[in-house]
Amino acid sequence: MASAPSETPAVPRPVQLKIVIAGPFGVGKTTLVGVASEIAALTTEETLTQAGAVVDDLTGVRSKTTTTVGIDFGRLTLRAADPTHPGVVLFLIGAPGQDRFRALWNELTCGAIGVLVLADTRRIDASFDVLDRVETRGLPYAVAVNEFDDSPTHTLQQIRTALDLAPRTPLTLCDARDRASTRDALITLVEHIKEQVLSS
């Protein structure tokens, strides 16, 4: 007599979240996506040309030689401490920072659950336009200050005041070249999104 087949319990799939990495031109978005991603990141970087100098402001980033002309894409899986939890998969979308790509903004943020805004204290005012776009879109966001080697030193409270951030907006320091640092910044955003969802 044949025995009945045993039923294997369904393995829950990881929660999938689309995260946009935004920030002004030259702030380190492509670097962050490439470093954080567990797969080979897709980038659309092209060499800066003399013709582009007319439309791309290189103030504060004179050493920059390439620029994103489309999007960057990467993926990061965050495993839960609880082994029964499937974890979270972040799809990272790096948005171009130049004003000429502003028309892509609504398309890139469509379906996104949150935005990690990279800021640069060497040119803090360059972040205002990006923050305005994120707030207008109504997406939860966190701000990560990318620490360049020549960045001036400020306290987080000084940076928060300079950026006019609400007290509830997460603000953290980040080195876009360091995997652990980029991961921590992304976790800060995910935790903020979770808090907002639970409180709504």
C-alpha positions in Angstrom: 0.0 0.0 0.0 1.5 3.3 -1.1 1.9 6.0 1.5 0.4 9.5 1.0 3.0 12.0 -0.2 4.2 14.2 2.6 3.4 17.9 2.3 6.5 20.1 2.3 5.7 23.4 4.0 6.0 26.4 1.6 9.1 28.4 2.2 8.2 32.1 2.5 9.8 34.3 -0.1 11.9 37.3 1.0 10.1 40.7 1.0 11.2 42.6 -2.0 11.6 46.4 -1.8 12.6 49.0 -4.3 14.9 51.6 -2.9 16.0 54.7 -4.8 19.5 56.2 -4.1 19.3 59.9 -4.8 21.5 62.9 -4.4 23.3 65.6 -6.3 25.8 65.1 -9.1 29.0 63.5 -7.9 27.9 62.6 -4.4 28.8 58.9 -4.7 25.5 57.1 -5.7 27.1 54.9 -8.3 29.9 53.9 -5.8 27.3 53.1 -3.1 25.2 50.9 -5.3 28.3 49.1 -6.6 29.7 48.5 -3.2 26.4 47.5 -1.5 25.2 45.2 -4.2 25.7 41.4 -3.9 25.5 41.1 -7.6 27.6 42.8 -10.3 25.9 46.2 -10.4 24.5 47.6 -13.6 25.9 51.0 -14.2 25.4 53.5 -17.0 28.4 55.7 -16.5 30.0 57.6 -19.4 33.1 59.7 -19.6 32.5 63.4 -19.0 33.2 65.5 -22.1 33.9 69.2 -22.7 30.4 69.5 -24.2 28.9 68.3 -21.0 30.7 70.9 -19.0 28.1 73.4 -20.2 25.3 71.6 -18.4 27.1 69.7 -15.6 28.3 71.8 -12.7 31.6 70.4 -11.6 32.0 72.8 -8.6 33.4 70.8 -5.7 33.9 67.7 -7.9 36.6 68.8 -10.3 38.3 65.4 -10.2 35.1 63.6 -11.4 35.7 62.0 -14.9 32.5 60.0 -15.4 28.7 60.5 -14.9 25.6 58.4 -14.8 23.5 58.9 -17.9 20.7 56.4 -17.0 20.4 54.5 -13.8 22.5 52.2 -11.6 21.0 48.9 -10.4 22.0 46.6 -7.7 20.5 44.1 -5.2 21.2 43.5 -1.5 19.6 40.8 0.7 19.2 41.6 4.3 18.9 38.4 6.4 16.8 38.5 9.5 18.2 37.3 12.9 15.2 35.1 13.2 15.9 32.0 10.9 12.2 31.6 10.2 12.0 35.0 8.7 12.7 35.1 4.9 14.5 38.4 5.1 14.4 41.4 2.8 15.7 41.9 -0.7 16.5 45.5 -1.7 16.5 46.5 -5.3 18.8 49.5 -5.4 18.1 52.1 -8.1 20.7 54.8 -8.4 19.2 58.0 -9.9 21.3 60.4 -12.0 22.0 63.6 -10.2 22.1 66.1 -13.0 19.2 68.5 -13.5 18.9 67.4 -17.2 17.7 64.0 -16.0 15.0 65.4 -13.8 12.3 64.0 -16.2 13.3 60.5 -15.1 12.5 61.2 -11.5 8.8 60.1 -11.4 9.6 57.0 -13.4 12.5 55.9 -11.2 10.5 56.4 -8.0 7.4 54.6 -9.2 6.9 51.6 -7.0 9.7 52.7 -4.6 9.1 52.3 -0.9 11.7 54.8 0.1 14.7 56.9 -0.8 18.2 57.1 0.6 19.5 60.6 -0.1 23.3 61.0 -0.2 24.6 64.4 0.9 28.1 66.0 0.6 29.1 68.5 3.3 31.5 70.1 0.8 28.5 71.4 -1.1 25.6 71.0 1.2 23.3 73.4 -0.7 23.4 71.0 -3.7 21.1 68.6 -1.7 18.2 71.0 -1.3 16.7 70.4 -4.8 16.9 66.6 -4.3 15.3 66.8 -0.8 12.6 69.0 -2.2 11.8 66.4 -5.0 11.7 63.5 -2.5 9.4 65.4 -0.1 7.1 66.4 -3.0 6.9 62.8 -4.0 5.9 61.9 -0.4 8.3 59.0 0.0 9.9 58.0 3.3 13.6 58.9 3.2 16.8 58.9 5.2 19.9 61.0 4.6 23.4 59.6 4.6 26.3 62.0 4.5 29.0 60.6 2.3 32.3 61.3 4.1 34.9 62.2 1.5 38.5 62.5 2.5 38.4 66.3 2.2 34.9 66.8 3.7 34.7 69.5 6.4 33.9 68.1 9.8 30.5 68.9 11.3 28.3 67.3 13.9 25.2 65.5 12.8 23.1 68.2 14.5 24.9 70.9 12.6 24.2 69.0 9.3 20.6 68.4 10.3 20.1 72.1 10.9 21.9 73.0 7.6 19.7 70.6 5.7 16.6 71.7 7.6 15.6 68.1 8.3 12.6 67.2 10.4 13.6 65.6 13.8 12.1 62.3 12.7 14.2 62.1 9.5 17.1 59.6 10.0 20.5 61.2 9.4 23.7 59.1 9.4 27.3 59.3 8.3 28.4 56.9 5.5 31.4 56.0 3.5 30.1 54.9 0.1 33.3 53.0 -0.5 32.7 50.7 2.5 30.3 47.8 2.3 29.4 47.7 6.0 28.9 51.5 6.1 26.6 51.4 3.0 24.7 48.5 4.4 24.2 50.3 7.7 22.8 53.3 5.9 20.3 51.2 4.0 19.3 49.4 7.2 18.6 52.8 8.8 16.3 53.6 5.9 14.5 50.2 6.0 13.9 50.5 9.8 12.5 54.1 9.3 10.1 52.8 6.6 9.0 50.0 8.9 8.3 52.4 11.7 6.3 54.6 9.4 4.2 51.6 8.2 3.6 50.4 11.7 2.6 53.9 12.9 0.2 54.6 10.0 
